[in-house]
Amino acid sequence: MQAKVTWSQGLTFEGQADTGFKVPLGASPDVGGNDDGFRPMELIAIGVIGCTAMDVISILQKKRQEITGFRVDLEASRAKEHPKVFTDMKITYHIEGRDVDPKAVERAIELSEEKYCPAQAMFRDVLPIGLEYEIEEAD
C-alpha cells in the first residue's frame, strides 16, 4: 500500500492512498489550523472501527442474520502529554434486526478481533480494547 499527504497551506493537507479517494486533513485553531479537515487521530479511530464493522457485517450476512441497521462506535482515551497516544478504546456494536442471534453476533465480533481486522490487531497488544454490543429488535 502507498499513501501520501500533500500540503495545501498552514496546517491544511489532503491525504490519498491507492484507491485514489482523497480526504481533507486539518488542525484546530488553537494549534494554528483552520478547522478544515479530519484530525489524523480521528482517521485512526475511524480506521479501527471501519475495519471491524466491515468484518462483522460481512460475517453476520454470511450467517444469514436479518440486519436492518448497523453502527459501530468508538470511545478512546488519550494520554495527557505528547505524543497523546490512545491509552484505551471501547468499541460498541449497535445491531438492529429481526431475530438476531446473540451468539452469531458474539462470534462475528470474536472473528474480527482475533482473525480478520488488522487495525484491531495492531492495537490489541498495546492498549486495552473493550468490546460491547447491543441488539435491538426491528419493527
N, C-alpha and C positions, 0 to 999 in steps of 0.2 A: 504494500500500500504506500502511496505517496500522498502527501498533503502539503499545502503551502498557505501562508498568511501574507497578504500584501497590505502594506501600509498605505493609508489614504492621506490622513493629516492628523495632527495631535495624537490622541490615543484611539483613533478610528482605524480599523483594519477590516479586511474581508478574507474569510477562510474558504478554502476549496480543497476537495480531495478527488480521488479517482472518478467518482460518479459525475463530477462536473457541477454539482449543486454548489451554490455559494451561500455563506452565512455571515451576517454582519457581526463584528466584534467591537465592543466599546467598553468604556470605563465610566464610573460615576463622576459627577462634577467635583466631589470632594477630593479626588486624586488627579484632577485635571482633564477628565474626559467630558464628552458631550452627551452621555447617556443615550447613545445611538446604536447599541447592539448588545448581543449576549456577552456576559462576562465569561471568560474561559472556564471557570469552575462550574458555572451553570451548565455549560455544554458537557462537562464531565459527568455531572449528575444526570442530565438527560440521556447521555450515552449509556450509563449503567441501567437505568430503568427502561430505556428503549430496547436494549438488548434482551433483558429478561422478559419484557412484555411480548416481544415477537416470539420468543420461545414458548411462553406459557399459552398464549392464544393459539399458536400452531398445534401444540400438544393437545389442548382441550378440544380443538376442532377434529383432530385425528381420533380422539376418544369419543367423538360424536356427542359432545355436550352441546346443548342448545343455549348458546351465549347470545344475549341481546344487547349487552353493554359491558364495556371493559375499560378500566383505567388503572394505572399504576402510579402511586405517589411515592415520593422520597423525601424524608426529612434527614438532614445531615447537620451535625455539629462540626464547628471548625475551631482549630487552635486559636488562641487569642494573639499569639505572637507570630511574626513572619517565620516561615512561609505560609502560615494559616491553612495548613492541610486539613482535610477531613479527619475527624477523630472518631466518629461513629456514624452509622447510617441506619435508618429504619425504612424498609420498603413495605408498602401496603398495597395489596392487590384487591381491587374492588370489582367483583364479578356480579353481573346481573344476568339472569337466565331462567329457564324453565327446568325444574327438577335437576339442577346441577348437583353432581355427586361430590361431596367434600373430599372424599378420598382421591378422586380424579384431580381435583384442584391441588391437593397436597402433593401428589406425585408429580404433577406438571411443574410446580414450584421447585421441588426437590431436583428434578432432572435439569432444570435451567441452572440452578445454583451449582450442582455438582458436576455436570457434564457439558452443557452447551454454551453457557454465557461467558465469553472470555472477559467481559468487563467486570462481572462479579468475581471471577477467578483471580483477576489482578488485585482486587481489594481484600478478598476474604482472609488472607494471611496477614494483613496489615492493620485492619481495624475491625471492630465488631459490626456485623450487619444483622439487624433484626428483621425477620420476615413474618408478615401477618397477612391474613386475607379475610375478606368479608364477602359473603354470598347473599344477594338479595333476590327474592323470587320476583320474576317479571309478571306483570299483569296479564 
